[in-house]
Amino acid sequence: MMGKRKKDEKQSMKNTFENSTAAQEAEERDGLERENTEATVDAAAGSATIQGLNEQVSELNDRYLRLYSEFDNYRKRTLKEKAELNKYASSEIITRLLPVLDDFERAIRAYDESSEAGKSLKEGVVLIFNKFLSILNQQGLEQMRTAGESFDTDFHEAITNIPAATPAQKGKIVDEVEKGYLLNGKVIRYAKVVVGS
């Protein structure tokens, strides 16, 4: 009986061992299936995360390029404004000096050249006038040409109209009352003119 009992115990242990081994193998299979499922889920989640990160990188790159372009445009615009400011910075002082230039021209026309002293004085004033005008020309000042030109409201201011002596003088400038000036191509004083009609 004892021998049968031992045999039964051995058989029972063997069955228990086989059952536990089978159970372990089943658990291992279930665990592997779970791991495979989790790996598949993780891979899908990782793929979605990578795609999301790629989209975010693309969006940030686009924002960076737009910001860089905007800054570059701002830099170019400020450089252009600064250059323009420097170009026309002297316009106020030159505009204030224009009446002095006009007075010089009137003084030169008014001199009487009959006497030797008057002739010498006129030559001195002409030299000073030419020097003053050349300095202003170096700063970008230029006189408008008006005599015989077509009347243009962008450059001229009509003081009066007079009947034209010939048909060719219609719409043309007959006389200049006050000279007009340009500073670096921009009008700083319109020429006051008489127009033939």
C-alpha angles and dihedrals in degrees: 000000000000091000091052091048091052089047091050091048091050090048091046091049091047090050090046090049092048090046092048091045090049089046091049092049089049090049090048090050090048089047092050091047090049090048091049090048091046090046090051090048090045091048091050091046090046091050090050090047092050091048090049091049091048090052090048091049090049091050093048091047090052091049090049093051092048092048091047091050091048091050092047091052090048091051092049092046093050092047090051092048091048092050091048091048091052090046094054100029092103094051094097095053093042090050089054091050095052094084088055089053089050091050090053091053092049091048091052092051092046097054117111109226094192094097126056092233091052090050093051092046091050092050090052092050091047090053091050091046093050092048092049091047093048091053090051090046089055088057090056101268117142132175120238118240108231114153110105093357124128114264110260120182090207090068108014137061114205112224095179144343123234129187110272116244091215133019089247090065094059109118090006128116110259100179139006117226097178128008121246124222138204124205111205090335095311121111112246096167127018118228111248106221146170113235128207116234 
